[in-house]
Structures are given as C-alpha cells and as structure tokens.
Amino acid sequence: MNDKLIGFILAVNDYKDSDTIARVITKEYGILSLIGKSAKKLNAKNRMMPLCTYEFIIDYKDGKDIYSTHSLRLLSSYYDERDLKLLSFKNIIAEAVLKSQELFEPRLYDETLFFYSHFNQKDLFILGSLFFSYLLKLYGISPHVDSCSICGNEKVVAISASKGGFLCHNHLYGEKVQDVLALKKFRLAVKGSIDYYDIIKKTAYQEADFFNLADFFIANAEIGLKSYIFYRSI
C-alpha cells in the first residue's frame, strides 16, 4: 500500500473523459502505465507531463502493469517545446525505449535518464549515438566493426545494416563509401558506452553520425520509429 517510486514519463495520452494515462519507466518495475484521474482538468494537481521525472505514490502489486496514481511530485523536467527539432529528437529516444519494453533491464532506465539529464545541443548527437549503441547491445545485434563483416579485410570503407557492419571495397554491395572519420566515430560509439562519455564526447559527432547508428538499429531490430521519421522530415 502507498508504494513510493521514481519514474520517468515516456508518453502521456488521453484516457477516458478527463483522465490521462502515462507510460512510465522505473528502475525497479520496468515500464508501467499510470492513470491520472481528472488530470485533463484545469489546475489538476496530478497533471503528468512527458519527458519528466516524478516521484509517484501507487499501490504496487506483482503482475499488474496499470495503476491509479495517488499522488505525484515533479523532480525534474526535460520537456521544452520552444525548439520543435530538439523536442522531436528527445521523442526519438522515448519512443525507442517504449518499443524496447519487452527487453527491459535496469540499465535501460539508467541509459534513459543519462540521455535526458545530460542533454544539450552541443552533445546531442553523441548522446543519441551512444543510446542507440546501447540498444544494439540490448537486442544482441551490435555491428561488426573490427573488419569487413564479409571477408575480414581491415581496410573498410562503408557501413551496411543488411550485412551486419563494416564492408571493404570488394564487398560494397552498393553501399555508400564513407570517410575514415565517420567510420572511426561509428566504431567508437559501438565499442563505447556512457561509462566513457566524458572521453567520447571530446570527439565531435554530427547528425550523419547519429543517423548511422539509428539507421542500423532500426533496420536490424525491425522497429519503426515515427518520431525518427518526423525528425528527419523537419
């Protein structure tokens, strides 16, 4: 009764007439659905915002994944709609987490909170790249980045989602040749993690570097991310 938990809201949707339902990731219980009674009313005390961390009071019960929220307290907010492109970038991560709920492990919570708590415009592409690198490991589909995934040639020139990683000139299969720096950054992100963030962030990642990691994940996990499509259309 009256269990206290910390959770990060990935999405909030309408639920019944005046209620909302939030999809919340917690370290202890994975992803839960929390109902905000009358949360759509003006000045509602239990209004829940996406991309925010709250302290919740619920009655937790094993095997149940939807709960009424008795009370909540905002701890931190990462929701900012002043810049649509930055907000849509944040939404990519939230959607990817939701789509990965069946593979939940406590580290997923840590990786999610790390991304949002360290989010800044200068480092957003390395943060996004490291997050998708983690998801690739979680799904067991990390790319081969030590040599050509076909023949083992260490002189690689391209990245192939369909072939599982780096390719050499002899096995391009129509893939785009990438410059040496792009290949190095792809490998660094794949081999790295948030544990080495302070070192890795010294390398300037560009949007194209993030796309390389995200595209590889989407193709091999066979997961569609509407927020990613929207971000690329802006």
C-alpha positions in Angstrom: 0.0 0.0 0.0 1.2 3.5 -0.8 4.4 2.4 -2.5 6.8 5.2 -3.5 8.6 5.0 -6.8 10.6 7.3 -9.1 9.7 7.2 -12.7 10.4 8.9 -16.0 7.4 9.6 -18.2 7.9 8.5 -21.8 4.5 9.4 -23.1 1.1 10.7 -22.0 -2.2 10.0 -23.7 -5.9 10.7 -23.1 -7.7 8.1 -21.1 -11.5 8.1 -20.7 -13.2 11.5 -20.3 -11.0 13.6 -18.1 -8.2 11.2 -17.3 -4.8 10.7 -18.8 -2.5 7.6 -18.9 1.2 7.9 -18.7 3.8 5.3 -19.8 6.5 5.5 -17.2 9.9 3.7 -17.0 11.1 2.8 -13.5 14.3 1.1 -12.5 12.6 -1.4 -10.1 9.5 -2.4 -12.1 10.1 -1.7 -15.7 7.6 0.2 -17.8 4.2 0.8 -16.1 1.0 2.6 -17.1 -0.1 5.2 -14.5 -3.6 6.8 -14.6 -4.0 10.4 -13.7 -7.6 10.8 -12.5 -9.2 14.1 -13.8 -5.7 15.1 -15.0 -7.1 16.9 -18.0 -8.9 19.4 -15.9 -7.5 22.9 -15.5 -5.2 23.2 -12.5 -5.3 19.4 -11.9 -2.8 18.6 -9.2 -1.9 15.2 -10.7 -1.2 16.5 -14.3 1.6 14.5 -15.8 4.0 15.8 -18.4 6.1 13.7 -20.8 9.9 13.7 -20.5 9.7 14.5 -16.8 10.8 12.6 -13.7 8.3 12.3 -10.9 8.0 10.7 -7.5 4.8 8.6 -7.5 2.7 7.0 -4.8 0.8 3.9 -6.1 -0.3 0.6 -4.7 2.1 -1.7 -6.4 1.2 -5.4 -7.0 3.2 -8.0 -8.8 1.9 -8.9 -12.2 0.0 -5.7 -12.6 1.1 -3.0 -15.1 -1.6 -0.3 -14.8 -2.2 1.7 -11.7 -4.0 4.7 -10.4 -1.7 7.5 -9.1 -2.5 8.6 -5.6 -0.1 11.5 -5.7 3.0 12.7 -7.6 5.8 15.2 -7.2 7.8 16.6 -10.0 11.5 16.0 -9.6 13.0 17.2 -12.9 11.6 18.3 -16.3 13.3 17.8 -19.7 10.2 18.9 -21.7 10.7 22.1 -23.7 8.6 22.8 -26.7 10.3 26.0 -27.7 12.5 24.2 -30.2 10.5 21.6 -32.2 13.5 19.9 -33.6 15.2 19.4 -30.3 11.9 18.2 -28.7 11.4 15.7 -31.6 15.0 14.4 -31.1 14.2 13.7 -27.4 11.0 12.0 -28.5 13.0 9.5 -30.6 14.7 8.1 -27.5 11.4 7.9 -25.6 9.7 6.0 -28.4 12.7 3.7 -28.8 12.5 2.9 -25.0 8.8 2.1 -25.3 9.3 -0.2 -28.2 12.0 -2.0 -26.2 9.9 -2.6 -23.1 9.9 -6.4 -23.5 13.7 -6.4 -23.2 13.7 -4.3 -20.1 16.6 -4.4 -17.8 17.5 -1.8 -15.0 20.3 -0.5 -17.3 17.7 0.7 -19.7 16.4 3.1 -17.0 19.9 4.3 -16.3 20.7 4.9 -20.0 17.4 6.7 -20.5 17.9 9.1 -17.5 21.5 9.6 -18.6 20.4 10.8 -22.0 17.9 13.3 -20.8 19.9 14.6 -17.8 23.0 15.2 -19.9 21.0 16.5 -22.9 22.5 19.7 -24.5 22.6 21.0 -28.1 26.3 20.6 -28.4 26.5 16.9 -27.5 23.0 15.6 -28.6 24.4 13.5 -31.5 27.0 11.7 -29.4 24.3 11.1 -26.7 21.9 9.8 -29.3 24.6 7.6 -30.9 25.6 6.1 -27.5 22.0 5.4 -26.7 21.4 3.5 -29.9 24.7 1.7 -29.4 23.3 0.5 -26.0 20.1 -0.6 -27.7 22.1 -2.6 -30.3 23.8 -4.4 -27.4 20.5 -4.9 -25.6 19.0 -6.5 -28.7 22.1 -8.6 -29.4 22.6 -7.0 -32.9 25.7 -4.9 -32.4 27.5 -4.4 -35.8 30.8 -6.0 -36.6 33.3 -3.1 -36.6 36.7 -4.7 -36.4 37.0 -5.5 -40.1 34.8 -6.2 -43.1 31.9 -8.3 -42.0 32.1 -10.4 -45.2 35.8 -11.2 -45.6 37.7 -9.8 -42.5 39.6 -7.2 -44.5 40.7 -4.5 -42.1 40.6 -1.8 -44.8 36.9 -0.9 -44.5 35.1 1.9 -46.4 31.4 1.5 -45.7 28.7 0.6 -43.2 26.0 -1.9 -44.1 22.9 -2.6 -42.0 22.0 -5.6 -44.1 25.4 -7.1 -44.0 25.9 -6.5 -40.3 28.7 -3.9 -40.1 31.7 -2.7 -41.9 32.4 -3.5 -45.5 35.6 -3.3 -47.6 35.9 -2.1 -51.3 35.5 -5.6 -52.6 32.1 -6.1 -50.8 30.4 -2.8 -51.1 27.1 -4.2 -52.4 26.0 -0.7 -53.5 26.6 0.8 -50.0 27.8 4.4 -49.8 31.5 4.9 -49.2 32.1 6.8 -46.0 35.1 8.9 -45.0 37.6 7.5 -42.5 36.4 9.8 -39.6 32.8 8.7 -40.0 33.8 5.0 -39.8 36.0 5.8 -36.7 33.1 7.5 -35.0 30.7 4.7 -35.7 33.2 2.2 -34.3 33.9 4.4 -31.2 30.1 4.6 -30.4 29.6 0.9 -30.9 32.6 0.0 -28.7 31.9 2.8 -26.2 29.2 3.4 -23.6 28.0 6.2 -21.2 30.7 5.0 -18.8 33.2 6.7 -21.0 31.0 9.6 -22.0 33.5 12.3 -20.8 36.1 10.9 -23.1 34.0 10.1 -26.1 32.2 13.5 -26.1 35.6 15.1 -27.0 35.0 13.7 -30.5 32.6 16.0 -32.4 29.7 13.9 -33.6 27.5 15.2 -36.4 23.9 14.5 -37.3 25.1 12.0 -40.0 27.0 10.0 -37.4 23.8 9.7 -35.3 21.9 8.6 -38.4 24.4 5.8 -39.0 23.7 4.3 -35.6 19.9 4.9 -35.6 19.5 3.5 -39.1 21.5 0.4 -38.3 19.3 -0.2 -35.2 16.0 0.4 -37.0 16.9 -1.9 -39.9 18.2 -4.8 -37.7 15.7 -4.6 -34.8 12.9 -4.2 -37.4 11.3 -1.5 -35.3 9.6 1.6 -36.8 10.1 4.9 -35.0 7.6 7.5 -36.2 9.4 10.2 -34.2 12.6 9.4 -36.1 10.8 9.8 -39.4 9.3 13.1 -38.2 12.7 14.4 -37.0 14.3 13.6 -40.4 11.5 15.5 -42.2 11.9 18.7 -40.3 
